[in-house]
Amino acid sequence: MGQLGEKLAADYLKKNNCRILENNYRAGRLGEIDLVVSDNSTISFIEVKTRTGKKYGTPAEAVTYAKQKTIRRAAMCFLKEKGLVDSPVRFDVIEVMLAKDGNVLSISHIKNAF
């Protein structure tokens, strides 16, 4: 379900004039970032959360403080590796809600989520 959500999120971003820089960027053992995109002059580090219901809260609520910290550290590695340390950045969450049969119910892009 996670890979499907990430693909749907990437498609959504492309349709909204974003350029995908990396899928599943891994910074060694520090952690992973689902999507890194360029939106004009801003680099967005995006965590994608896919759910079929809100029984355990919204998808964005699953992005804990610990996960945010991991994403920030991995983002710094990405920026250093690519020589983009002075670039404006943003941390977003994309919530993908699916029906039980896999059909997309909604995609919500939360900019500056943390």
Biopython code that builds the backbone (N, CA, C, O; Angstrom):
import numpy as np
from Bio.PDB.StructureBuilder import StructureBuilder

atoms = [
    (1, "MET", "N", (0.826, -1.196, 0.000)),
    (1, "MET", "CA", (0.000, 0.000, 0.000)),
    (1, "MET", "C", (0.870, 1.259, 0.000)),
    (1, "MET", "O", (0.519, 2.259, -0.628)),
    (2, "GLY", "N", (2.020, 1.209, 0.715)),
    (2, "GLY", "CA", (2.901, 2.369, 0.781)),
    (2, "GLY", "C", (3.482, 2.760, -0.569)),
    (2, "GLY", "O", (3.538, 3.942, -0.911)),
    (3, "GLN", "N", (3.920, 1.751, -1.342)),
    (3, "GLN", "CA", (4.488, 2.041, -2.666)),
    (3, "GLN", "C", (3.435, 2.619, -3.598)),
    (3, "GLN", "O", (3.733, 3.520, -4.382)),
    (4, "LEU", "N", (2.210, 2.115, -3.525)),
    (4, "LEU", "CA", (1.126, 2.652, -4.342)),
    (4, "LEU", "C", (0.871, 4.110, -3.966)),
    (4, "LEU", "O", (0.715, 4.962, -4.840)),
    (5, "GLY", "N", (0.830, 4.389, -2.679)),
    (5, "GLY", "CA", (0.628, 5.762, -2.223)),
    (5, "GLY", "C", (1.717, 6.694, -2.714)),
    (5, "GLY", "O", (1.437, 7.823, -3.118)),
    (6, "GLU", "N", (2.958, 6.231, -2.681)),
    (6, "GLU", "CA", (4.068, 7.058, -3.154)),
    (6, "GLU", "C", (3.976, 7.315, -4.651)),
    (6, "GLU", "O", (4.269, 8.419, -5.111)),
    (7, "LYS", "N", (3.572, 6.305, -5.414)),
    (7, "LYS", "CA", (3.406, 6.485, -6.861)),
    (7, "LYS", "C", (2.283, 7.481, -7.144)),
    (7, "LYS", "O", (2.432, 8.362, -7.991)),
    (8, "LEU", "N", (1.167, 7.344, -6.439)),
    (8, "LEU", "CA", (0.041, 8.267, -6.615)),
    (8, "LEU", "C", (0.440, 9.692, -6.237)),
    (8, "LEU", "O", (0.055, 10.649, -6.909)),
    (9, "ALA", "N", (1.215, 9.827, -5.157)),
    (9, "ALA", "CA", (1.682, 11.145, -4.726)),
    (9, "ALA", "C", (2.618, 11.753, -5.769)),
    (9, "ALA", "O", (2.512, 12.941, -6.074)),
    (10, "ALA", "N", (3.528, 10.957, -6.316)),
    (10, "ALA", "CA", (4.450, 11.452, -7.346)),
    (10, "ALA", "C", (3.678, 11.904, -8.585)),
    (10, "ALA", "O", (3.977, 12.953, -9.156)),
    (11, "ASP", "N", (2.694, 11.119, -8.999)),
    (11, "ASP", "CA", (1.861, 11.501, -10.147)),
    (11, "ASP", "C", (1.128, 12.808, -9.878)),
    (11, "ASP", "O", (1.057, 13.679, -10.745)),
    (12, "TYR", "N", (0.585, 12.940, -8.673)),
    (12, "TYR", "CA", (-0.120, 14.152, -8.259)),
    (12, "TYR", "C", (0.817, 15.364, -8.349)),
    (12, "TYR", "O", (0.443, 16.409, -8.881)),
    (13, "LEU", "N", (2.038, 15.210, -7.822)),
    (13, "LEU", "CA", (2.996, 16.314, -7.829)),
    (13, "LEU", "C", (3.401, 16.715, -9.245)),
    (13, "LEU", "O", (3.514, 17.902, -9.552)),
    (14, "LYS", "N", (3.616, 15.727, -10.098)),
    (14, "LYS", "CA", (3.974, 16.021, -11.499)),
    (14, "LYS", "C", (2.873, 16.810, -12.180)),
    (14, "LYS", "O", (3.150, 17.739, -12.939)),
    (15, "LYS", "N", (1.630, 16.449, -11.917)),
    (15, "LYS", "CA", (0.483, 17.168, -12.501)),
    (15, "LYS", "C", (0.387, 18.596, -11.973)),
    (15, "LYS", "O", (-0.237, 19.458, -12.592)),
    (16, "ASN", "N", (1.012, 18.834, -10.826)),
    (16, "ASN", "CA", (0.993, 20.159, -10.211)),
    (16, "ASN", "C", (2.328, 20.881, -10.366)),
    (16, "ASN", "O", (2.735, 21.662, -9.505)),
    (17, "ASN", "N", (3.003, 20.603, -11.486)),
    (17, "ASN", "CA", (4.213, 21.314, -11.903)),
    (17, "ASN", "C", (5.408, 21.173, -10.960)),
    (17, "ASN", "O", (6.211, 22.098, -10.834)),
    (18, "CYS", "N", (5.525, 20.039, -10.309)),
    (18, "CYS", "CA", (6.700, 19.754, -9.486)),
    (18, "CYS", "C", (7.595, 18.774, -10.233)),
    (18, "CYS", "O", (7.120, 17.913, -10.973)),
    (19, "ARG", "N", (8.880, 18.921, -10.025)),
    (19, "ARG", "CA", (9.848, 18.014, -10.649)),
    (19, "ARG", "C", (10.382, 17.075, -9.571)),
    (19, "ARG", "O", (10.892, 17.523, -8.544)),
    (20, "ILE", "N", (10.262, 15.788, -9.808)),
    (20, "ILE", "CA", (10.740, 14.792, -8.854)),
    (20, "ILE", "C", (12.264, 14.720, -8.955)),
    (20, "ILE", "O", (12.807, 14.420, -10.018)),
    (21, "LEU", "N", (12.948, 14.997, -7.845)),
    (21, "LEU", "CA", (14.405, 14.923, -7.815)),
    (21, "LEU", "C", (14.871, 13.549, -7.341)),
    (21, "LEU", "O", (15.868, 13.021, -7.832)),
    (22, "GLU", "N", (14.142, 12.974, -6.381)),
    (22, "GLU", "CA", (14.504, 11.655, -5.836)),
    (22, "GLU", "C", (13.256, 10.949, -5.335)),
    (22, "GLU", "O", (12.351, 11.566, -4.774)),
    (23, "ASN", "N", (13.230, 9.642, -5.551)),
    (23, "ASN", "CA", (12.234, 8.756, -4.931)),
    (23, "ASN", "C", (12.979, 7.925, -3.906)),
    (23, "ASN", "O", (14.038, 7.375, -4.208)),
    (24, "ASN", "N", (12.455, 7.827, -2.724)),
    (24, "ASN", "CA", (13.043, 6.997, -1.669)),
    (24, "ASN", "C", (14.530, 7.288, -1.468)),
    (24, "ASN", "O", (15.366, 6.387, -1.527)),
    (25, "TYR", "N", (14.839, 8.548, -1.233)),
    (25, "TYR", "CA", (16.224, 8.942, -0.961)),
    (25, "TYR", "C", (16.650, 8.374, 0.385)),
    (25, "TYR", "O", (15.974, 8.584, 1.393)),
    (26, "ARG", "N", (17.748, 7.668, 0.404)),
    (26, "ARG", "CA", (18.255, 7.064, 1.634)),
    (26, "ARG", "C", (19.584, 7.712, 1.998)),
    (26, "ARG", "O", (20.496, 7.811, 1.176)),
    (27, "ALA", "N", (19.671, 8.153, 3.255)),
    (27, "ALA", "CA", (20.894, 8.754, 3.781)),
    (27, "ALA", "C", (21.552, 7.747, 4.716)),
    (27, "ALA", "O", (21.477, 7.874, 5.938)),
    (28, "GLY", "N", (22.194, 6.754, 4.128)),
    (28, "GLY", "CA", (22.845, 5.722, 4.930)),
    (28, "GLY", "C", (21.880, 5.093, 5.909)),
    (28, "GLY", "O", (20.773, 4.696, 5.546)),
    (29, "ARG", "N", (22.307, 5.007, 7.145)),
    (29, "ARG", "CA", (21.446, 4.434, 8.185)),
    (29, "ARG", "C", (20.602, 5.490, 8.889)),
    (29, "ARG", "O", (19.814, 5.172, 9.780)),
    (30, "LEU", "N", (20.770, 6.750, 8.487)),
    (30, "LEU", "CA", (19.999, 7.827, 9.115)),
    (30, "LEU", "C", (18.509, 7.703, 8.831)),
    (30, "LEU", "O", (17.681, 7.950, 9.708)),
    (31, "GLY", "N", (18.173, 7.323, 7.614)),
    (31, "GLY", "CA", (16.763, 7.212, 7.276)),
    (31, "GLY", "C", (16.491, 7.496, 5.820)),
    (31, "GLY", "O", (17.402, 7.647, 5.007)),
    (32, "GLU", "N", (15.204, 7.565, 5.513)),
    (32, "GLU", "CA", (14.751, 7.688, 4.137)),
    (32, "GLU", "C", (13.731, 8.816, 4.014)),
    (32, "GLU", "O", (12.981, 9.110, 4.945)),
    (33, "ILE", "N", (13.728, 9.434, 2.842)),
    (33, "ILE", "CA", (12.718, 10.436, 2.506)),
    (33, "ILE", "C", (11.958, 9.889, 1.308)),
    (33, "ILE", "O", (12.566, 9.499, 0.311)),
    (34, "ASP", "N", (10.631, 9.859, 1.400)),
    (34, "ASP", "CA", (9.824, 9.266, 0.335)),
    (34, "ASP", "C", (10.006, 9.979, -0.996)),
    (34, "ASP", "O", (10.285, 9.340, -2.011)),
    (35, "LEU", "N", (9.850, 11.299, -0.999)),
    (35, "LEU", "CA", (9.982, 12.070, -2.237)),
    (35, "LEU", "C", (10.726, 13.370, -1.972)),
    (35, "LEU", "O", (10.501, 14.035, -0.961)),
    (36, "VAL", "N", (11.610, 13.721, -2.888)),
    (36, "VAL", "CA", (12.261, 15.024, -2.871)),
    (36, "VAL", "C", (11.883, 15.681, -4.188)),
    (36, "VAL", "O", (12.148, 15.137, -5.261)),
    (37, "VAL", "N", (11.261, 16.855, -4.104)),
    (37, "VAL", "CA", (10.787, 17.517, -5.313)),
    (37, "VAL", "C", (11.234, 18.971, -5.353)),
    (37, "VAL", "O", (11.547, 19.581, -4.331)),
    (38, "SER", "N", (11.251, 19.500, -6.565)),
    (38, "SER", "CA", (11.537, 20.913, -6.770)),
    (38, "SER", "C", (10.247, 21.581, -7.220)),
    (38, "SER", "O", (9.604, 21.158, -8.181)),
    (39, "ASP", "N", (9.890, 22.627, -6.503)),
    (39, "ASP", "CA", (8.675, 23.392, -6.775)),
    (39, "ASP", "C", (9.139, 24.828, -6.995)),
    (39, "ASP", "O", (9.256, 25.599, -6.042)),
    (40, "ASN", "N", (9.402, 25.184, -8.238)),
    (40, "ASN", "CA", (10.029, 26.468, -8.579)),
    (40, "ASN", "C", (11.412, 26.510, -7.950)),
    (40, "ASN", "O", (12.289, 25.749, -8.359)),
    (41, "SER", "N", (11.635, 27.379, -6.961)),
    (41, "SER", "CA", (12.966, 27.490, -6.374)),
    (41, "SER", "C", (13.069, 26.796, -5.014)),
    (41, "SER", "O", (14.114, 26.860, -4.366)),
    (42, "THR", "N", (12.005, 26.141, -4.582)),
    (42, "THR", "CA", (11.986, 25.490, -3.271)),
    (42, "THR", "C", (12.131, 23.977, -3.413)),
    (42, "THR", "O", (11.523, 23.357, -4.286)),
    (43, "ILE", "N", (12.943, 23.401, -2.542)),
    (43, "ILE", "CA", (13.073, 21.942, -2.497)),
    (43, "ILE", "C", (12.173, 21.444, -1.374)),
    (43, "ILE", "O", (12.276, 21.890, -0.231)),
    (44, "SER", "N", (11.303, 20.525, -1.715)),
    (44, "SER", "CA", (10.369, 19.976, -0.728)),
    (44, "SER", "C", (10.732, 18.528, -0.422)),
    (44, "SER", "O", (10.924, 17.709, -1.321)),
    (45, "PHE", "N", (10.819, 18.240, 0.868)),
    (45, "PHE", "CA", (11.055, 16.886, 1.353)),
    (45, "PHE", "C", (9.700, 16.380, 1.828)),
    (45, "PHE", "O", (9.093, 16.955, 2.732)),
    (46, "ILE", "N", (9.234, 15.305, 1.214)),
    (46, "ILE", "CA", (7.853, 14.885, 1.409)),
    (46, "ILE", "C", (7.749, 13.484, 1.993)),
    (46, "ILE", "O", (8.360, 12.537, 1.498)),
    (47, "GLU", "N", (6.970, 13.375, 3.046)),
    (47, "GLU", "CA", (6.617, 12.089, 3.640)),
    (47, "GLU", "C", (5.218, 11.751, 3.145)),
    (47, "GLU", "O", (4.295, 12.554, 3.280)),
    (48, "VAL", "N", (5.065, 10.570, 2.574)),
    (48, "VAL", "CA", (3.769, 10.125, 2.047)),
    (48, "VAL", "C", (3.185, 9.108, 3.020)),
    (48, "VAL", "O", (3.848, 8.140, 3.395)),
    (49, "LYS", "N", (1.945, 9.336, 3.423)),
    (49, "LYS", "CA", (1.243, 8.407, 4.304)),
    (49, "LYS", "C", (-0.043, 7.963, 3.611)),
    (49, "LYS", "O", (-0.856, 8.789, 3.195)),
    (50, "THR", "N", (-0.212, 6.661, 3.495)),
    (50, "THR", "CA", (-1.362, 6.085, 2.811)),
    (50, "THR", "C", (-2.195, 5.294, 3.814)),
    (50, "THR", "O", (-1.666, 4.504, 4.596)),
    (51, "ARG", "N", (-3.497, 5.519, 3.777)),
    (51, "ARG", "CA", (-4.403, 4.829, 4.695)),
    (51, "ARG", "C", (-5.706, 4.461, 3.972)),
    (51, "ARG", "O", (-6.049, 5.029, 2.935)),
    (52, "THR", "N", (-6.409, 3.501, 4.553)),
    (52, "THR", "CA", (-7.738, 3.133, 4.040)),
    (52, "THR", "C", (-8.832, 3.561, 5.017)),
    (52, "THR", "O", (-10.010, 3.296, 4.778)),
    (53, "GLY", "N", (-8.462, 4.207, 6.094)),
    (53, "GLY", "CA", (-9.437, 4.687, 7.060)),
    (53, "GLY", "C", (-8.756, 5.551, 8.099)),
    (53, "GLY", "O", (-7.529, 5.644, 8.143)),
    (54, "LYS", "N", (-9.569, 6.184, 8.940)),
    (54, "LYS", "CA", (-9.029, 7.075, 9.967)),
    (54, "LYS", "C", (-9.193, 6.487, 11.365)),
    (54, "LYS", "O", (-9.210, 7.214, 12.358)),
    (55, "LYS", "N", (-9.310, 5.179, 11.430)),
    (55, "LYS", "CA", (-9.486, 4.502, 12.711)),
    (55, "LYS", "C", (-8.373, 4.864, 13.698)),
    (55, "LYS", "O", (-8.621, 4.998, 14.896)),
    (56, "TYR", "N", (-7.161, 5.021, 13.195)),
    (56, "TYR", "CA", (-6.014, 5.343, 14.039)),
    (56, "TYR", "C", (-5.545, 6.785, 13.837)),
    (56, "TYR", "O", (-4.382, 7.101, 14.090)),
    (57, "GLY", "N", (-6.440, 7.650, 13.386)),
    (57, "GLY", "CA", (-6.106, 9.045, 13.150)),
    (57, "GLY", "C", (-5.850, 9.316, 11.680)),
    (57, "GLY", "O", (-5.903, 8.412, 10.846)),
    (58, "THR", "N", (-5.576, 10.557, 11.380)),
    (58, "THR", "CA", (-5.304, 10.933, 9.995)),
    (58, "THR", "C", (-3.914, 10.436, 9.601)),
    (58, "THR", "O", (-3.075, 10.189, 10.467)),
    (59, "PRO", "N", (-3.672, 10.291, 8.319)),
    (59, "PRO", "CA", (-2.329, 9.873, 7.895)),
    (59, "PRO", "C", (-1.229, 10.815, 8.393)),
    (59, "PRO", "O", (-0.162, 10.359, 8.803)),
    (60, "ALA", "N", (-1.485, 12.113, 8.361)),
    (60, "ALA", "CA", (-0.463, 13.080, 8.783)),
    (60, "ALA", "C", (-0.112, 12.921, 10.256)),
    (60, "ALA", "O", (1.019, 13.197, 10.655)),
    (61, "GLU", "N", (-1.062, 12.483, 11.060)),
    (61, "GLU", "CA", (-0.797, 12.300, 12.485)),
    (61, "GLU", "C", (0.210, 11.178, 12.732)),
    (61, "GLU", "O", (0.779, 11.085, 13.820)),
    (62, "ALA", "N", (0.430, 10.341, 11.745)),
    (62, "ALA", "CA", (1.394, 9.247, 11.868)),
    (62, "ALA", "C", (2.832, 9.721, 11.665)),
    (62, "ALA", "O", (3.773, 8.954, 11.867)),
    (63, "VAL", "N", (3.004, 10.975, 11.268)),
    (63, "VAL", "CA", (4.350, 11.532, 11.092)),
    (63, "VAL", "C", (4.758, 12.120, 12.446)),
    (63, "VAL", "O", (4.550, 13.302, 12.721)),
    (64, "THR", "N", (5.334, 11.276, 13.265)),
    (64, "THR", "CA", (5.690, 11.641, 14.636)),
    (64, "THR", "C", (6.886, 12.597, 14.675)),
    (64, "THR", "O", (7.559, 12.829, 13.671)),
    (65, "TYR", "N", (7.122, 13.138, 15.865)),
    (65, "TYR", "CA", (8.280, 14.012, 16.040)),
    (65, "TYR", "C", (9.566, 13.276, 15.691)),
    (65, "TYR", "O", (10.461, 13.845, 15.066)),
    (66, "ALA", "N", (9.660, 12.010, 16.094)),
    (66, "ALA", "CA", (10.863, 11.217, 15.795)),
    (66, "ALA", "C", (11.045, 11.068, 14.284)),
    (66, "ALA", "O", (12.166, 11.167, 13.785)),
    (67, "LYS", "N", (9.967, 10.833, 13.562)),
    (67, "LYS", "CA", (10.035, 10.705, 12.100)),
    (67, "LYS", "C", (10.437, 12.039, 11.472)),
    (67, "LYS", "O", (11.232, 12.072, 10.533)),
    (68, "GLN", "N", (9.892, 13.127, 11.988)),
    (68, "GLN", "CA", (10.253, 14.454, 11.482)),
    (68, "GLN", "C", (11.743, 14.717, 11.655)),
    (68, "GLN", "O", (12.395, 15.256, 10.762)),
    (69, "LYS", "N", (12.270, 14.335, 12.801)),
    (69, "LYS", "CA", (13.696, 14.513, 13.086)),
    (69, "LYS", "C", (14.547, 13.709, 12.106)),
    (69, "LYS", "O", (15.563, 14.198, 11.614)),
    (70, "THR", "N", (14.129, 12.475, 11.826)),
    (70, "THR", "CA", (14.837, 11.618, 10.867)),
    (70, "THR", "C", (14.823, 12.251, 9.478)),
    (70, "THR", "O", (15.845, 12.273, 8.792)),
    (71, "ILE", "N", (13.676, 12.759, 9.071)),
    (71, "ILE", "CA", (13.551, 13.380, 7.748)),
    (71, "ILE", "C", (14.441, 14.614, 7.655)),
    (71, "ILE", "O", (15.089, 14.836, 6.632)),
    (72, "ARG", "N", (14.478, 15.413, 8.709)),
    (72, "ARG", "CA", (15.327, 16.621, 8.702)),
    (72, "ARG", "C", (16.807, 16.251, 8.550)),
    (72, "ARG", "O", (17.539, 16.886, 7.791)),
    (73, "ARG", "N", (17.227, 15.235, 9.270)),
    (73, "ARG", "CA", (18.638, 14.800, 9.174)),
    (73, "ARG", "C", (18.952, 14.281, 7.777)),
    (73, "ARG", "O", (19.988, 14.624, 7.207)),
    (74, "ALA", "N", (18.076, 13.464, 7.226)),
    (74, "ALA", "CA", (18.287, 12.935, 5.871)),
    (74, "ALA", "C", (18.261, 14.070, 4.848)),
    (74, "ALA", "O", (19.007, 14.046, 3.869)),
    (75, "ALA", "N", (17.407, 15.052, 5.074)),
    (75, "ALA", "CA", (17.326, 16.205, 4.165)),
    (75, "ALA", "C", (18.651, 16.968, 4.146)),
    (75, "ALA", "O", (19.110, 17.394, 3.086)),
    (76, "MET", "N", (19.259, 17.137, 5.309)),
    (76, "MET", "CA", (20.544, 17.836, 5.362)),
    (76, "MET", "C", (21.604, 17.062, 4.580)),
    (76, "MET", "O", (22.432, 17.660, 3.893)),
    (77, "CYS", "N", (21.578, 15.745, 4.683)),
    (77, "CYS", "CA", (22.514, 14.919, 3.900)),
    (77, "CYS", "C", (22.288, 15.124, 2.407)),
    (77, "CYS", "O", (23.244, 15.271, 1.645)),
    (78, "PHE", "N", (21.020, 15.135, 1.987)),
    (78, "PHE", "CA", (20.688, 15.337, 0.580)),
    (78, "PHE", "C", (21.217, 16.696, 0.109)),
    (78, "PHE", "O", (21.854, 16.787, -0.940)),
    (79, "LEU", "N", (20.954, 17.741, 0.879)),
    (79, "LEU", "CA", (21.375, 19.089, 0.490)),
    (79, "LEU", "C", (22.892, 19.196, 0.384)),
    (79, "LEU", "O", (23.407, 19.814, -0.547)),
    (80, "LYS", "N", (23.609, 18.597, 1.332)),
    (80, "LYS", "CA", (25.080, 18.617, 1.284)),
    (80, "LYS", "C", (25.589, 17.830, 0.081)),
    (80, "LYS", "O", (26.473, 18.285, -0.646)),
    (81, "GLU", "N", (25.019, 16.642, -0.117)),
    (81, "GLU", "CA", (25.442, 15.766, -1.217)),
    (81, "GLU", "C", (25.255, 16.426, -2.583)),
    (81, "GLU", "O", (26.082, 16.252, -3.477)),
    (82, "LYS", "N", (24.177, 17.175, -2.741)),
    (82, "LYS", "CA", (23.846, 17.796, -4.029)),
    (82, "LYS", "C", (24.358, 19.236, -4.153)),
    (82, "LYS", "O", (24.153, 19.877, -5.184)),
    (83, "GLY", "N", (25.017, 19.742, -3.118)),
    (83, "GLY", "CA", (25.519, 21.119, -3.157)),
    (83, "GLY", "C", (24.399, 22.146, -3.137)),
    (83, "GLY", "O", (24.495, 23.183, -3.794)),
    (84, "LEU", "N", (23.345, 21.867, -2.393)),
    (84, "LEU", "CA", (22.160, 22.736, -2.377)),
    (84, "LEU", "C", (21.864, 23.293, -0.981)),
    (84, "LEU", "O", (20.718, 23.626, -0.675)),
    (85, "VAL", "N", (22.884, 23.394, -0.143)),
    (85, "VAL", "CA", (22.678, 23.781, 1.252)),
    (85, "VAL", "C", (22.001, 25.149, 1.388)),
    (85, "VAL", "O", (21.274, 25.376, 2.355)),
    (86, "ASP", "N", (22.223, 26.047, 0.454)),
    (86, "ASP", "CA", (21.642, 27.390, 0.550)),
    (86, "ASP", "C", (20.253, 27.495, -0.084)),
    (86, "ASP", "O", (19.685, 28.585, -0.140)),
    (87, "SER", "N", (19.707, 26.391, -0.557)),
    (87, "SER", "CA", (18.390, 26.412, -1.198)),
    (87, "SER", "C", (17.272, 26.530, -0.161)),
    (87, "SER", "O", (17.376, 25.994, 0.943)),
    (88, "PRO", "N", (16.193, 27.242, -0.533)),
    (88, "PRO", "CA", (15.029, 27.254, 0.360)),
    (88, "PRO", "C", (14.394, 25.862, 0.378)),
    (88, "PRO", "O", (14.263, 25.215, -0.661)),
    (89, "VAL", "N", (14.003, 25.413, 1.571)),
    (89, "VAL", "CA", (13.429, 24.074, 1.706)),
    (89, "VAL", "C", (12.101, 24.136, 2.459)),
    (89, "VAL", "O", (11.767, 25.115, 3.126)),
    (90, "ARG", "N", (11.370, 23.045, 2.314)),
    (90, "ARG", "CA", (10.066, 22.900, 2.969)),
    (90, "ARG", "C", (9.878, 21.426, 3.289)),
    (90, "ARG", "O", (10.391, 20.563, 2.576)),
    (91, "PHE", "N", (9.147, 21.135, 4.355)),
    (91, "PHE", "CA", (8.841, 19.763, 4.737)),
    (91, "PHE", "C", (7.331, 19.571, 4.664)),
    (91, "PHE", "O", (6.571, 20.216, 5.386)),
    (92, "ASP", "N", (6.917, 18.679, 3.784)),
    (92, "ASP", "CA", (5.499, 18.459, 3.507)),
    (92, "ASP", "C", (5.084, 17.033, 3.845)),
    (92, "ASP", "O", (5.918, 16.138, 3.990)),
    (93, "VAL", "N", (3.783, 16.849, 3.964)),
    (93, "VAL", "CA", (3.191, 15.519, 4.083)),
    (93, "VAL", "C", (2.115, 15.413, 3.023)),
    (93, "VAL", "O", (1.329, 16.339, 2.825)),
    (94, "ILE", "N", (2.082, 14.278, 2.345)),
    (94, "ILE", "CA", (0.982, 13.992, 1.430)),
    (94, "ILE", "C", (0.202, 12.821, 2.001)),
    (94, "ILE", "O", (0.744, 11.742, 2.244)),
    (95, "GLU", "N", (-1.088, 13.065, 2.208)),
    (95, "GLU", "CA", (-1.994, 12.029, 2.701)),
    (95, "GLU", "C", (-2.723, 11.421, 1.509)),
    (95, "GLU", "O", (-3.346, 12.135, 0.723)),
    (96, "VAL", "N", (-2.642, 10.110, 1.382)),
    (96, "VAL", "CA", (-3.373, 9.398, 0.332)),
    (96, "VAL", "C", (-4.393, 8.501, 1.028)),
    (96, "VAL", "O", (-4.036, 7.612, 1.800)),
    (97, "MET", "N", (-5.658, 8.752, 0.739)),
    (97, "MET", "CA", (-6.738, 7.938, 1.308)),
    (97, "MET", "C", (-7.276, 7.032, 0.209)),
    (97, "MET", "O", (-7.680, 7.494, -0.858)),
    (98, "LEU", "N", (-7.272, 5.730, 0.495)),
    (98, "LEU", "CA", (-7.735, 4.738, -0.466)),
    (98, "LEU", "C", (-8.973, 4.028, 0.066)),
    (98, "LEU", "O", (-9.136, 3.855, 1.273)),
    (99, "ALA", "N", (-9.845, 3.620, -0.859)),
    (99, "ALA", "CA", (-10.960, 2.756, -0.498)),
    (99, "ALA", "C", (-10.398, 1.361, -0.284)),
    (99, "ALA", "O", (-9.271, 1.078, -0.690)),
    (100, "LYS", "N", (-11.163, 0.497, 0.342)),
    (100, "LYS", "CA", (-10.712, -0.875, 0.602)),
    (100, "LYS", "C", (-10.325, -1.595, -0.691)),
    (100, "LYS", "O", (-9.463, -2.473, -0.683)),
    (101, "ASP", "N", (-10.972, -1.216, -1.811)),
    (101, "ASP", "CA", (-10.676, -1.868, -3.095)),
    (101, "ASP", "C", (-9.475, -1.243, -3.814)),
    (101, "ASP", "O", (-9.126, -1.666, -4.916)),
    (102, "GLY", "N", (-8.840, -0.235, -3.192)),
    (102, "GLY", "CA", (-7.654, 0.375, -3.776)),
    (102, "GLY", "C", (-7.908, 1.628, -4.583)),
    (102, "GLY", "O", (-6.961, 2.272, -5.034)),
    (103, "ASN", "N", (-9.171, 1.992, -4.777)),
    (103, "ASN", "CA", (-9.484, 3.227, -5.494)),
    (103, "ASN", "C", (-9.133, 4.440, -4.640)),
    (103, "ASN", "O", (-9.273, 4.414, -3.417)),
    (104, "VAL", "N", (-8.678, 5.498, -5.296)),
    (104, "VAL", "CA", (-8.269, 6.711, -4.592)),
    (104, "VAL", "C", (-9.502, 7.492, -4.135)),
    (104, "VAL", "O", (-10.376, 7.830, -4.934)),
    (105, "LEU", "N", (-9.549, 7.765, -2.850)),
    (105, "LEU", "CA", (-10.617, 8.611, -2.307)),
    (105, "LEU", "C", (-10.180, 10.070, -2.297)),
    (105, "LEU", "O", (-10.943, 10.962, -2.671)),
    (106, "SER", "N", (-8.933, 10.303, -1.861)),
    (106, "SER", "CA", (-8.428, 11.682, -1.838)),
    (106, "SER", "C", (-6.910, 11.692, -1.718)),
    (106, "SER", "O", (-6.284, 10.752, -1.230)),
    (107, "ILE", "N", (-6.353, 12.805, -2.188)),
    (107, "ILE", "CA", (-4.927, 13.086, -2.007)),
    (107, "ILE", "C", (-4.853, 14.507, -1.479)),
    (107, "ILE", "O", (-5.366, 15.440, -2.096)),
    (108, "SER", "N", (-4.208, 14.661, -0.326)),
    (108, "SER", "CA", (-4.110, 15.956, 0.305)),
    (108, "SER", "C", (-2.634, 16.310, 0.521)),
    (108, "SER", "O", (-1.884, 15.556, 1.142)),
    (109, "HIS", "N", (-2.241, 17.459, 0.001)),
    (109, "HIS", "CA", (-0.843, 17.909, 0.104)),
    (109, "HIS", "C", (-0.783, 18.976, 1.193)),
    (109, "HIS", "O", (-1.332, 20.066, 1.034)),
    (110, "ILE", "N", (-0.119, 18.658, 2.293)),
    (110, "ILE", "CA", (0.013, 19.579, 3.415)),
    (110, "ILE", "C", (1.409, 20.211, 3.334)),
    (110, "ILE", "O", (2.402, 19.578, 3.696)),
    (111, "LYS", "N", (1.477, 21.437, 2.867)),
    (111, "LYS", "CA", (2.756, 22.132, 2.739)),
    (111, "LYS", "C", (3.180, 22.680, 4.095)),
    (111, "LYS", "O", (2.343, 23.052, 4.917)),
    (112, "ASN", "N", (4.496, 22.725, 4.318)),
    (112, "ASN", "CA", (5.053, 23.207, 5.592)),
    (112, "ASN", "C", (4.434, 22.472, 6.776)),
    (112, "ASN", "O", (4.084, 23.092, 7.780)),
    (113, "ALA", "N", (4.300, 21.166, 6.661)),
    (113, "ALA", "CA", (3.649, 20.361, 7.707)),
    (113, "ALA", "C", (4.448, 20.357, 9.006)),
    (113, "ALA", "O", (3.882, 20.239, 10.093)),
    (114, "PHE", "N", (5.758, 20.487, 8.885)),
    (114, "PHE", "CA", (6.600, 20.543, 10.102)),
    (114, "PHE", "C", (7.880, 21.270, 9.806)),
    (114, "PHE", "O", (8.721, 21.424, 10.691)),
]
sb = StructureBuilder()
sb.init_structure("model")
sb.init_model(0)
sb.init_chain("A")
sb.init_seg("    ")
for serial, (resi, resn, name, xyz) in enumerate(atoms, 1):
    if name == "N":
        sb.init_residue(resn, " ", resi, " ")
    sb.init_atom(name, np.array(xyz, "f"), 0.0, 1.0, " ", f" {name:<3s}", serial, name[0])
structure = sb.get_structure()
